Amino acid sequence: MPGDVNPVVCLLLEHEAFSKGRCNLEAKSKNEVSKVKIKLQTFFNKLVEENQTQTKVSFIHLQS
């Protein structure tokens, strides 16, 4: 593959308990991006369950 592409998965949390939270994780491959997304989604689901509040999550893919 020409060039080095580092996909970045950003988890943006909008929550009444936080003004804004951001988590940036670098993945070296598309396969890793999928794994990171699954981990973040699991964390997000747990957060919603624990807080019983409305939380928004979005995944943003950036390429350098």
PyMOL Python script that loads the backbone (N, CA, C, O; Angstrom):
from pymol import cmd

cmd.read_pdbstr("""\
ATOM      1  N   MET A   1       0.839  -1.199   0.000  1.00  0.00           N
ATOM      2  CA  MET A   1       0.000   0.000   0.000  1.00  0.00           C
ATOM      3  C   MET A   1       0.875   1.250   0.000  1.00  0.00           C
ATOM      4  O   MET A   1       1.787   1.359   0.820  1.00  0.00           O
ATOM      5  N   PRO A   2       0.621   2.172  -0.883  1.00  0.00           N
ATOM      6  CA  PRO A   2       1.411   3.405  -0.901  1.00  0.00           C
ATOM      7  C   PRO A   2       1.047   4.326   0.250  1.00  0.00           C
ATOM      8  O   PRO A   2      -0.128   4.587   0.511  1.00  0.00           O
ATOM      9  N   GLY A   3       2.063   4.807   0.927  1.00  0.00           N
ATOM     10  CA  GLY A   3       1.832   5.741   2.026  1.00  0.00           C
ATOM     11  C   GLY A   3       1.390   5.047   3.296  1.00  0.00           C
ATOM     12  O   GLY A   3       0.890   3.923   3.255  1.00  0.00           O
ATOM     13  N   ASP A   4       1.570   5.702   4.406  1.00  0.00           N
ATOM     14  CA  ASP A   4       1.137   5.158   5.688  1.00  0.00           C
ATOM     15  C   ASP A   4      -0.134   5.868   6.119  1.00  0.00           C
ATOM     16  O   ASP A   4      -0.149   7.086   6.297  1.00  0.00           O
ATOM     17  N   VAL A   5      -1.191   5.102   6.283  1.00  0.00           N
ATOM     18  CA  VAL A   5      -2.452   5.686   6.719  1.00  0.00           C
ATOM     19  C   VAL A   5      -2.721   5.230   8.149  1.00  0.00           C
ATOM     20  O   VAL A   5      -2.751   4.030   8.424  1.00  0.00           O
ATOM     21  N   ASN A   6      -2.914   6.169   9.046  1.00  0.00           N
ATOM     22  CA  ASN A   6      -3.233   5.859  10.431  1.00  0.00           C
ATOM     23  C   ASN A   6      -4.653   6.295  10.733  1.00  0.00           C
ATOM     24  O   ASN A   6      -4.887   7.460  11.052  1.00  0.00           O
ATOM     25  N   PRO A   7      -5.609   5.373  10.636  1.00  0.00           N
ATOM     26  CA  PRO A   7      -6.977   5.743  10.976  1.00  0.00           C
ATOM     27  C   PRO A   7      -7.072   6.111  12.455  1.00  0.00           C
ATOM     28  O   PRO A   7      -6.438   5.480  13.301  1.00  0.00           O
ATOM     29  N   VAL A   8      -7.838   7.099  12.748  1.00  0.00           N
ATOM     30  CA  VAL A   8      -8.038   7.519  14.127  1.00  0.00           C
ATOM     31  C   VAL A   8      -9.522   7.431  14.437  1.00  0.00           C
ATOM     32  O   VAL A   8     -10.356   7.956  13.700  1.00  0.00           O
ATOM     33  N   VAL A   9      -9.835   6.772  15.517  1.00  0.00           N
ATOM     34  CA  VAL A   9     -11.218   6.678  15.949  1.00  0.00           C
ATOM     35  C   VAL A   9     -11.393   7.637  17.118  1.00  0.00           C
ATOM     36  O   VAL A   9     -10.690   7.541  18.124  1.00  0.00           O
ATOM     37  N   CYS A  10     -12.326   8.550  16.976  1.00  0.00           N
ATOM     38  CA  CYS A  10     -12.599   9.520  18.031  1.00  0.00           C
ATOM     39  C   CYS A  10     -13.951   9.205  18.661  1.00  0.00           C
ATOM     40  O   CYS A  10     -14.945   9.043  17.955  1.00  0.00           O
ATOM     41  N   LEU A  11     -13.986   9.122  19.952  1.00  0.00           N
ATOM     42  CA  LEU A  11     -15.237   8.935  20.663  1.00  0.00           C
ATOM     43  C   LEU A  11     -15.599  10.259  21.311  1.00  0.00           C
ATOM     44  O   LEU A  11     -14.889  10.751  22.188  1.00  0.00           O
ATOM     45  N   LEU A  12     -16.705  10.825  20.873  1.00  0.00           N
ATOM     46  CA  LEU A  12     -17.152  12.081  21.434  1.00  0.00           C
ATOM     47  C   LEU A  12     -18.357  11.817  22.321  1.00  0.00           C
ATOM     48  O   LEU A  12     -19.364  11.274  21.869  1.00  0.00           O
ATOM     49  N   LEU A  13     -18.252  12.197  23.566  1.00  0.00           N
ATOM     50  CA  LEU A  13     -19.339  11.975  24.499  1.00  0.00           C
ATOM     51  C   LEU A  13     -19.981  13.303  24.889  1.00  0.00           C
ATOM     52  O   LEU A  13     -19.312  14.247  25.310  1.00  0.00           O
ATOM     53  N   GLU A  14     -21.275  13.339  24.735  1.00  0.00           N
ATOM     54  CA  GLU A  14     -22.022  14.479  25.239  1.00  0.00           C
ATOM     55  C   GLU A  14     -22.908  13.944  26.348  1.00  0.00           C
ATOM     56  O   GLU A  14     -23.823  13.158  26.106  1.00  0.00           O
ATOM     57  N   HIS A  15     -22.629  14.370  27.537  1.00  0.00           N
ATOM     58  CA  HIS A  15     -23.303  13.786  28.691  1.00  0.00           C
ATOM     59  C   HIS A  15     -23.612  14.898  29.679  1.00  0.00           C
ATOM     60  O   HIS A  15     -22.840  15.846  29.814  1.00  0.00           O
ATOM     61  N   GLU A  16     -24.727  14.785  30.363  1.00  0.00           N
ATOM     62  CA  GLU A  16     -25.096  15.834  31.306  1.00  0.00           C
ATOM     63  C   GLU A  16     -24.094  15.956  32.452  1.00  0.00           C
ATOM     64  O   GLU A  16     -23.993  17.004  33.090  1.00  0.00           O
ATOM     65  N   ALA A  17     -23.350  14.867  32.710  1.00  0.00           N
ATOM     66  CA  ALA A  17     -22.362  14.901  33.783  1.00  0.00           C
ATOM     67  C   ALA A  17     -21.034  15.515  33.334  1.00  0.00           C
ATOM     68  O   ALA A  17     -20.202  15.886  34.162  1.00  0.00           O
ATOM     69  N   PHE A  18     -20.846  15.618  32.022  1.00  0.00           N
ATOM     70  CA  PHE A  18     -19.608  16.164  31.488  1.00  0.00           C
ATOM     71  C   PHE A  18     -19.944  17.246  30.475  1.00  0.00           C
ATOM     72  O   PHE A  18     -20.885  17.091  29.697  1.00  0.00           O
ATOM     73  N   SER A  19     -19.199  18.327  30.471  1.00  0.00           N
ATOM     74  CA  SER A  19     -19.428  19.336  29.448  1.00  0.00           C
ATOM     75  C   SER A  19     -19.038  18.759  28.100  1.00  0.00           C
ATOM     76  O   SER A  19     -19.799  18.850  27.137  1.00  0.00           O
ATOM     77  N   LYS A  20     -17.846  18.161  28.029  1.00  0.00           N
ATOM     78  CA  LYS A  20     -17.420  17.446  26.822  1.00  0.00           C
ATOM     79  C   LYS A  20     -16.309  16.481  27.186  1.00  0.00           C
ATOM     80  O   LYS A  20     -15.432  16.793  27.991  1.00  0.00           O
ATOM     81  N   GLY A  21     -16.362  15.304  26.580  1.00  0.00           N
ATOM     82  CA  GLY A  21     -15.292  14.330  26.770  1.00  0.00           C
ATOM     83  C   GLY A  21     -14.849  13.842  25.415  1.00  0.00           C
ATOM     84  O   GLY A  21     -15.665  13.686  24.507  1.00  0.00           O
ATOM     85  N   ARG A  22     -13.578  13.604  25.273  1.00  0.00           N
ATOM     86  CA  ARG A  22     -13.066  13.142  23.980  1.00  0.00           C
ATOM     87  C   ARG A  22     -11.984  12.094  24.207  1.00  0.00           C
ATOM     88  O   ARG A  22     -11.123  12.239  25.075  1.00  0.00           O
ATOM     89  N   CYS A  23     -12.049  11.052  23.416  1.00  0.00           N
ATOM     90  CA  CYS A  23     -11.060   9.981  23.517  1.00  0.00           C
ATOM     91  C   CYS A  23     -10.527   9.687  22.130  1.00  0.00           C
ATOM     92  O   CYS A  23     -11.295   9.281  21.258  1.00  0.00           O
ATOM     93  N   ASN A  24      -9.261   9.874  21.901  1.00  0.00           N
ATOM     94  CA  ASN A  24      -8.648   9.602  20.602  1.00  0.00           C
ATOM     95  C   ASN A  24      -7.770   8.360  20.703  1.00  0.00           C
ATOM     96  O   ASN A  24      -6.873   8.279  21.543  1.00  0.00           O
ATOM     97  N   LEU A  25      -8.046   7.403  19.837  1.00  0.00           N
ATOM     98  CA  LEU A  25      -7.248   6.182  19.813  1.00  0.00           C
ATOM     99  C   LEU A  25      -6.749   5.947  18.410  1.00  0.00           C
ATOM    100  O   LEU A  25      -7.512   6.031  17.448  1.00  0.00           O
ATOM    101  N   GLU A  26      -5.457   5.649  18.286  1.00  0.00           N
ATOM    102  CA  GLU A  26      -4.902   5.358  16.960  1.00  0.00           C
ATOM    103  C   GLU A  26      -4.940   3.861  16.707  1.00  0.00           C
ATOM    104  O   GLU A  26      -4.664   3.061  17.601  1.00  0.00           O
ATOM    105  N   ALA A  27      -5.277   3.498  15.508  1.00  0.00           N
ATOM    106  CA  ALA A  27      -5.268   2.095  15.107  1.00  0.00           C
ATOM    107  C   ALA A  27      -4.385   1.964  13.872  1.00  0.00           C
ATOM    108  O   ALA A  27      -4.385   2.835  13.002  1.00  0.00           O
ATOM    109  N   LYS A  28      -3.639   0.879  13.806  1.00  0.00           N
ATOM    110  CA  LYS A  28      -2.686   0.698  12.715  1.00  0.00           C
ATOM    111  C   LYS A  28      -3.314   0.053  11.477  1.00  0.00           C
ATOM    112  O   LYS A  28      -2.713   0.050  10.402  1.00  0.00           O
ATOM    113  N   SER A  29      -4.503  -0.483  11.630  1.00  0.00           N
ATOM    114  CA  SER A  29      -5.151  -1.124  10.492  1.00  0.00           C
ATOM    115  C   SER A  29      -6.667  -1.018  10.614  1.00  0.00           C
ATOM    116  O   SER A  29      -7.193  -0.681  11.675  1.00  0.00           O
ATOM    117  N   LYS A  30      -7.361  -1.308   9.518  1.00  0.00           N
ATOM    118  CA  LYS A  30      -8.820  -1.277   9.555  1.00  0.00           C
ATOM    119  C   LYS A  30      -9.354  -2.306  10.533  1.00  0.00           C
ATOM    120  O   LYS A  30     -10.378  -2.081  11.176  1.00  0.00           O
ATOM    121  N   ASN A  31      -8.673  -3.426  10.648  1.00  0.00           N
ATOM    122  CA  ASN A  31      -9.079  -4.467  11.590  1.00  0.00           C
ATOM    123  C   ASN A  31      -9.000  -3.943  13.022  1.00  0.00           C
ATOM    124  O   ASN A  31      -9.879  -4.213  13.840  1.00  0.00           O
ATOM    125  N   GLU A  32      -7.942  -3.193  13.314  1.00  0.00           N
ATOM    126  CA  GLU A  32      -7.797  -2.622  14.650  1.00  0.00           C
ATOM    127  C   GLU A  32      -8.869  -1.575  14.910  1.00  0.00           C
ATOM    128  O   GLU A  32      -9.363  -1.461  16.032  1.00  0.00           O
ATOM    129  N   VAL A  33      -9.233  -0.810  13.885  1.00  0.00           N
ATOM    130  CA  VAL A  33     -10.293   0.182  14.044  1.00  0.00           C
ATOM    131  C   VAL A  33     -11.577  -0.500  14.483  1.00  0.00           C
ATOM    132  O   VAL A  33     -12.273  -0.014  15.374  1.00  0.00           O
ATOM    133  N   SER A  34     -11.892  -1.628  13.856  1.00  0.00           N
ATOM    134  CA  SER A  34     -13.101  -2.368  14.227  1.00  0.00           C
ATOM    135  C   SER A  34     -13.047  -2.814  15.680  1.00  0.00           C
ATOM    136  O   SER A  34     -14.037  -2.711  16.404  1.00  0.00           O
ATOM    137  N   LYS A  35     -11.886  -3.311  16.106  1.00  0.00           N
ATOM    138  CA  LYS A  35     -11.730  -3.767  17.491  1.00  0.00           C
ATOM    139  C   LYS A  35     -11.881  -2.605  18.463  1.00  0.00           C
ATOM    140  O   LYS A  35     -12.525  -2.741  19.503  1.00  0.00           O
ATOM    141  N   VAL A  36     -11.289  -1.464  18.127  1.00  0.00           N
ATOM    142  CA  VAL A  36     -11.378  -0.283  18.977  1.00  0.00           C
ATOM    143  C   VAL A  36     -12.832   0.183  19.065  1.00  0.00           C
ATOM    144  O   VAL A  36     -13.307   0.544  20.141  1.00  0.00           O
ATOM    145  N   LYS A  37     -13.532   0.174  17.935  1.00  0.00           N
ATOM    146  CA  LYS A  37     -14.935   0.594  17.931  1.00  0.00           C
ATOM    147  C   LYS A  37     -15.777  -0.297  18.826  1.00  0.00           C
ATOM    148  O   LYS A  37     -16.650   0.183  19.549  1.00  0.00           O
ATOM    149  N   ILE A  38     -15.512  -1.603  18.777  1.00  0.00           N
ATOM    150  CA  ILE A  38     -16.258  -2.534  19.625  1.00  0.00           C
ATOM    151  C   ILE A  38     -15.986  -2.238  21.101  1.00  0.00           C
ATOM    152  O   ILE A  38     -16.910  -2.227  21.914  1.00  0.00           O
ATOM    153  N   LYS A  39     -14.717  -2.000  21.446  1.00  0.00           N
ATOM    154  CA  LYS A  39     -14.368  -1.695  22.838  1.00  0.00           C
ATOM    155  C   LYS A  39     -15.034  -0.397  23.296  1.00  0.00           C
ATOM    156  O   LYS A  39     -15.568  -0.319  24.403  1.00  0.00           O
ATOM    157  N   LEU A  40     -14.995   0.628  22.424  1.00  0.00           N
ATOM    158  CA  LEU A  40     -15.595   1.905  22.789  1.00  0.00           C
ATOM    159  C   LEU A  40     -17.110   1.784  22.900  1.00  0.00           C
ATOM    160  O   LEU A  40     -17.713   2.389  23.787  1.00  0.00           O
ATOM    161  N   GLN A  41     -17.728   1.015  22.018  1.00  0.00           N
ATOM    162  CA  GLN A  41     -19.173   0.838  22.069  1.00  0.00           C
ATOM    163  C   GLN A  41     -19.580   0.114  23.351  1.00  0.00           C
ATOM    164  O   GLN A  41     -20.601   0.438  23.958  1.00  0.00           O
ATOM    165  N   THR A  42     -18.772  -0.872  23.759  1.00  0.00           N
ATOM    166  CA  THR A  42     -19.029  -1.589  25.008  1.00  0.00           C
ATOM    167  C   THR A  42     -18.935  -0.637  26.195  1.00  0.00           C
ATOM    168  O   THR A  42     -19.784  -0.660  27.087  1.00  0.00           O
ATOM    169  N   PHE A  43     -17.898   0.201  26.201  1.00  0.00           N
ATOM    170  CA  PHE A  43     -17.730   1.195  27.256  1.00  0.00           C
ATOM    171  C   PHE A  43     -18.905   2.171  27.283  1.00  0.00           C
ATOM    172  O   PHE A  43     -19.429   2.505  28.345  1.00  0.00           O
ATOM    173  N   PHE A  44     -19.305   2.618  26.093  1.00  0.00           N
ATOM    174  CA  PHE A  44     -20.414   3.554  25.965  1.00  0.00           C
ATOM    175  C   PHE A  44     -21.705   2.949  26.498  1.00  0.00           C
ATOM    176  O   PHE A  44     -22.438   3.598  27.244  1.00  0.00           O
ATOM    177  N   ASN A  45     -21.982   1.711  26.117  1.00  0.00           N
ATOM    178  CA  ASN A  45     -23.202   1.038  26.569  1.00  0.00           C
ATOM    179  C   ASN A  45     -23.233   0.912  28.082  1.00  0.00           C
ATOM    180  O   ASN A  45     -24.280   1.092  28.705  1.00  0.00           O
ATOM    181  N   LYS A  46     -22.080   0.601  28.674  1.00  0.00           N
ATOM    182  CA  LYS A  46     -21.988   0.474  30.129  1.00  0.00           C
ATOM    183  C   LYS A  46     -22.231   1.830  30.787  1.00  0.00           C
ATOM    184  O   LYS A  46     -22.914   1.924  31.807  1.00  0.00           O
ATOM    185  N   LEU A  47     -21.666   2.873  30.193  1.00  0.00           N
ATOM    186  CA  LEU A  47     -21.840   4.223  30.717  1.00  0.00           C
ATOM    187  C   LEU A  47     -23.313   4.605  30.740  1.00  0.00           C
ATOM    188  O   LEU A  47     -23.802   5.155  31.727  1.00  0.00           O
ATOM    189  N   VAL A  48     -24.020   4.313  29.654  1.00  0.00           N
ATOM    190  CA  VAL A  48     -25.443   4.631  29.571  1.00  0.00           C
ATOM    191  C   VAL A  48     -26.233   3.848  30.618  1.00  0.00           C
ATOM    192  O   VAL A  48     -27.106   4.401  31.287  1.00  0.00           O
ATOM    193  N   GLU A  49     -25.922   2.558  30.755  1.00  0.00           N
ATOM    194  CA  GLU A  49     -26.612   1.720  31.736  1.00  0.00           C
ATOM    195  C   GLU A  49     -26.408   2.235  33.153  1.00  0.00           C
ATOM    196  O   GLU A  49     -27.352   2.298  33.942  1.00  0.00           O
ATOM    197  N   GLU A  50     -25.173   2.603  33.471  1.00  0.00           N
ATOM    198  CA  GLU A  50     -24.848   3.049  34.828  1.00  0.00           C
ATOM    199  C   GLU A  50     -25.496   4.386  35.151  1.00  0.00           C
ATOM    200  O   GLU A  50     -25.937   4.616  36.277  1.00  0.00           O
ATOM    201  N   ASN A  51     -25.551   5.261  34.164  1.00  0.00           N
ATOM    202  CA  ASN A  51     -26.047   6.610  34.442  1.00  0.00           C
ATOM    203  C   ASN A  51     -27.528   6.786  34.131  1.00  0.00           C
ATOM    204  O   ASN A  51     -28.157   7.739  34.593  1.00  0.00           O
ATOM    205  N   GLN A  52     -28.085   5.861  33.345  1.00  0.00           N
ATOM    206  CA  GLN A  52     -29.495   5.929  32.989  1.00  0.00           C
ATOM    207  C   GLN A  52     -29.865   7.312  32.458  1.00  0.00           C
ATOM    208  O   GLN A  52     -30.920   7.853  32.788  1.00  0.00           O
ATOM    209  N   THR A  53     -28.995   7.868  31.644  1.00  0.00           N
ATOM    210  CA  THR A  53     -29.241   9.186  31.066  1.00  0.00           C
ATOM    211  C   THR A  53     -28.975   9.138  29.579  1.00  0.00           C
ATOM    212  O   THR A  53     -28.396   8.181  29.066  1.00  0.00           O
ATOM    213  N   GLN A  54     -29.399  10.171  28.902  1.00  0.00           N
ATOM    214  CA  GLN A  54     -29.205  10.228  27.461  1.00  0.00           C
ATOM    215  C   GLN A  54     -27.769  10.638  27.144  1.00  0.00           C
ATOM    216  O   GLN A  54     -27.286  11.667  27.617  1.00  0.00           O
ATOM    217  N   THR A  55     -27.113   9.841  26.358  1.00  0.00           N
ATOM    218  CA  THR A  55     -25.731  10.103  25.964  1.00  0.00           C
ATOM    219  C   THR A  55     -25.622   9.896  24.472  1.00  0.00           C
ATOM    220  O   THR A  55     -26.181   8.947  23.922  1.00  0.00           O
ATOM    221  N   LYS A  56     -24.896  10.792  23.816  1.00  0.00           N
ATOM    222  CA  LYS A  56     -24.698  10.660  22.374  1.00  0.00           C
ATOM    223  C   LYS A  56     -23.274  10.195  22.113  1.00  0.00           C
ATOM    224  O   LYS A  56     -22.337  10.621  22.788  1.00  0.00           O
ATOM    225  N   VAL A  57     -23.125   9.330  21.141  1.00  0.00           N
ATOM    226  CA  VAL A  57     -21.795   8.874  20.763  1.00  0.00           C
ATOM    227  C   VAL A  57     -21.671   8.940  19.249  1.00  0.00           C
ATOM    228  O   VAL A  57     -22.616   8.638  18.520  1.00  0.00           O
ATOM    229  N   SER A  58     -20.494   9.337  18.788  1.00  0.00           N
ATOM    230  CA  SER A  58     -20.257   9.362  17.347  1.00  0.00           C
ATOM    231  C   SER A  58     -18.819   8.960  17.071  1.00  0.00           C
ATOM    232  O   SER A  58     -17.904   9.308  17.816  1.00  0.00           O
ATOM    233  N   PHE A  59     -18.640   8.226  15.992  1.00  0.00           N
ATOM    234  CA  PHE A  59     -17.303   7.812  15.586  1.00  0.00           C
ATOM    235  C   PHE A  59     -16.888   8.650  14.384  1.00  0.00           C
ATOM    236  O   PHE A  59     -17.628   8.756  13.406  1.00  0.00           O
ATOM    237  N   ILE A  60     -15.711   9.239  14.463  1.00  0.00           N
ATOM    238  CA  ILE A  60     -15.196  10.071  13.381  1.00  0.00           C
ATOM    239  C   ILE A  60     -13.893   9.457  12.897  1.00  0.00           C
ATOM    240  O   ILE A  60     -12.984   9.212  13.691  1.00  0.00           O
ATOM    241  N   HIS A  61     -13.800   9.210  11.609  1.00  0.00           N
ATOM    242  CA  HIS A  61     -12.592   8.624  11.045  1.00  0.00           C
ATOM    243  C   HIS A  61     -11.763   9.713  10.361  1.00  0.00           C
ATOM    244  O   HIS A  61     -12.257  10.440   9.499  1.00  0.00           O
ATOM    245  N   LEU A  62     -10.511   9.808  10.758  1.00  0.00           N
ATOM    246  CA  LEU A  62      -9.601  10.799  10.187  1.00  0.00           C
ATOM    247  C   LEU A  62      -8.434  10.078   9.535  1.00  0.00           C
ATOM    248  O   LEU A  62      -7.935   9.081  10.058  1.00  0.00           O
ATOM    249  N   GLN A  63      -8.012  10.579   8.413  1.00  0.00           N
ATOM    250  CA  GLN A  63      -6.836  10.012   7.755  1.00  0.00           C
ATOM    251  C   GLN A  63      -5.804  11.104   7.534  1.00  0.00           C
ATOM    252  O   GLN A  63      -6.129  12.232   7.162  1.00  0.00           O
ATOM    253  N   SER A  64      -4.542  10.737   7.776  1.00  0.00           N
ATOM    254  CA  SER A  64      -3.469  11.716   7.589  1.00  0.00           C
ATOM    255  C   SER A  64      -2.953  11.680   6.178  1.00  0.00           C
ATOM    256  O   SER A  64      -2.045  12.436   5.833  1.00  0.00           O
TER     257      SER A  64
END
""", "prot")
cmd.dss("prot")
cmd.show_as("cartoon", "prot")
cmd.util.cbc("prot")
cmd.orient("prot")
